[in-house]
């Protein structure tokens, strides 16, 4: 019976087993993974846009080559993740339709603008830093195709984080006062949105309990956020920037940094479609999709021709 299947499934999860696409799984497990993996895939490809904005204006050839490679990696991450979602029985076209129709979510962070070159460095340092903190535990996600994709993605993500930190270090150490101000301004604008990337507080996170039970999420939203704050304070010190939070201080008893309240109204506004760049991001994705139609048609025509030739 269904109940026996579910009991056996949960016992396997408790034993630390991984689930493969052809294994039996509860419908809710499948739907949760399609939701999370597709949102993650959409985040990767929408996440190409804010940095893509600076490819033509990178300050040196070296920085341009690094940025091009990073943005290309993000496209690759999107592809691994769409492929992982497809193993659960949805098509990539369906998922992309949901994104373009505004029905699928993607990370709130990519709805903020990149106003200066320093934003590119800060995205690497803070946004990729937060992404790694959240994604390392996902390498042990109970759904094996997602876990395998995350292992590759995390390796590339740590290079992304370091290139961002390095770009900022150069500006802070060798830069002019104006360049240093530019870095500080970018940190001030990206700090709070980066903390929001981890999702709502645990008590408001409606999916957490079930996802933790099934080994999809291994560490809670708030615990990951705390780990990120603790790791980042020291990096900010080395860089010589301040973090825009007057309440940030070491708590001896907790052995963690305390930090000020997050503006959850802003978070839900951005998630709901009303952030500074939501409309622009979706319009850019839809336009890129339309302009790529001829490439998809040509690839299909080529594939069809090769099949006929093989048969002949
Ligand atoms: N933005 O119950 P929970 C990257 C939604 S990194 C928008 O806590 P869950 C790399 C959530 O979907 C960014 N929506 O949900 C990169 C749910 O709504 P729903 C992508 C958010 O799933 C760097 C509702 O709120 N990383 O792309 C956000 O258990 C630089 C309730 O929330 C991932 O996707 C948010 N920040 O936990 C690329 C990692 N937070 O679906 C380019 C994988 C929550 O019911 C440049 N995902 N919501 O309509 C996860 O780990 C989880 O899905 C969480 C949310 C932790 C994001």
Boltz pocket constraint, residues with backbone or C-beta under 6 A from the ligand:
constraints:
  - pocket:
      binder: B
      contacts: [[A, 35], [A, 36], [A, 39], [A, 40], [A, 41], [A, 43], [A, 44], [A, 47], [A, 48], [A, 74], [A, 105], [A, 106], [A, 107], [A, 108], [A, 109], [A, 123], [A, 127], [A, 128], [A, 131], [A, 134], [A, 196], [A, 197], [A, 198], [A, 199], [A, 200], [A, 204], [A, 205], [A, 206], [A, 207], [A, 208], [A, 211], [A, 217], [A, 221], [A, 271]]
      max_distance: 6.0
